[in-house]
Amino acid sequence: MSRKKWSALGLAAFAGAAVAFPVGLLLGGRVAIRQEDGPQAHRDNPPVQANFRNFYSPKIHEDPYVQDQWRKVVEALEAQCRHTGERCTEAKAARRSLSEKW
């Protein structure tokens, strides 16, 4: 093959990959299997104690370990607000954010 044909083949391969990669990401995100019945399902359940984070979780905010750590941070902010009167606005915002997510 001539150099011109190799160049055309390389350009076509690059263009195909540039189109196929984002399409694959979009389609892969839509096909993700839900682990729950709906958005309200895990709000009604009590908090789950997890010893480690699920690295393969498609959504980090649905990971029980992350939820537990986030809850601990919010409780620490609230405790600091109660004891010292500092970081109260952050504690309120964190609690509101936590209640909106779960």
TILUM-249774 format. One record per residue (C-alpha): residue in one letter; x, y, z. Coordinates in steps of 0.2 Angstrom, whole numbers, padded with zeros to 4 digits, always signed. Each point is the difference from the previous one (the first is absolute). Example, Ala and Ser with C-alpha at 12.3 -4.5 7.8 and 13.67 -1.06 7.14 Angstrom:
a+0062-0022+0039s+0006+0017-0003
This chain:
m+0000+0000+0000s+0006+0017-0004r+0003+0013+0014k-0016+0010-0006k-0011-0015+0003w+0008-0003+0017s-0004+0018+0005a-0018-0001-0006l-0002-0017+0009g+0007+0008+0016l-0011+0016-0002a-0015-0011-0002a+0004-0011+0015f+0003+0016+0011a-0017+0007-0006g-0009-0016+0003a+0007-0001+0018a-0004+0018+0003v-0018-0003-0004a-0002-0018+0008f+0008+0004+0017p-0013+0014+0005v-0014-0010-0007g+0005-0015+0010l+0001+0010+0016l-0017+0007-0003l-0008-0017-0004g+0010-0008+0015g-0007+0012+0012r-0018-0003-0005v+0001-0019+0001a+0007+0001+0018i-0010-0012+0011r-0009+0008+0015q+0002-0009+0017e-0016+0007+0007d-0018+0001-0005g-0001+0019-0001p+0007+0016+0007q-0010-0001+0016a+0006-0018+0004h+0016+0004+0009r-0007+0015+0009d-0012-0011+0010n+0014-0013+0005p+0010+0003+0015p+0018+0005-0003v+0012-0014-0004q+0016-0002+0008a+0013-0004-0013n+0019-0004+0003f+0006+0005-0017r-0005+0010-0015n-0007-0009-0015f+0013+0005-0013y-0011-0006-0015s-0015+0009+0006p-0007+0010-0015k-0006+0014+0011i+0011+0005+0015h-0014+0008+0010e-0010-0016+0000d+0015-0010+0008p-0004-0004+0019y+0018+0003+0005v-0001+0018-0008q-0017+0003+0008d+0007-0005+0017q+0015+0010-0001w-0010+0015-0006r-0012-0002+0015k+0015+0000+0012v+0007+0016-0007v-0017+0008+0002e-0002-0006+0018a+0018+0007+0004l-0005+0017-0007e-0016+0000+0010a+0010-0005+0016q+0013+0014-0003c-0015+0012-0002r-0008-0006+0016h+0016+0001+0010t+0009+0015-0007g-0013+0010-0010e+0012-0001-0015r-0004-0007-0017c-0019+0001+0003t-0004+0006-0018e+0010-0014-0007a-0008-0013+0011k-0017+0006-0005a+0004+0000-0019a+0008-0018+0002r-0015-0007+0009r-0012+0008-0013s+0011-0008-0014l+0000-0016+0009s-0019-0001+0002e-0002+0005-0019k+0010-0014-0006w-0007-0013+0011
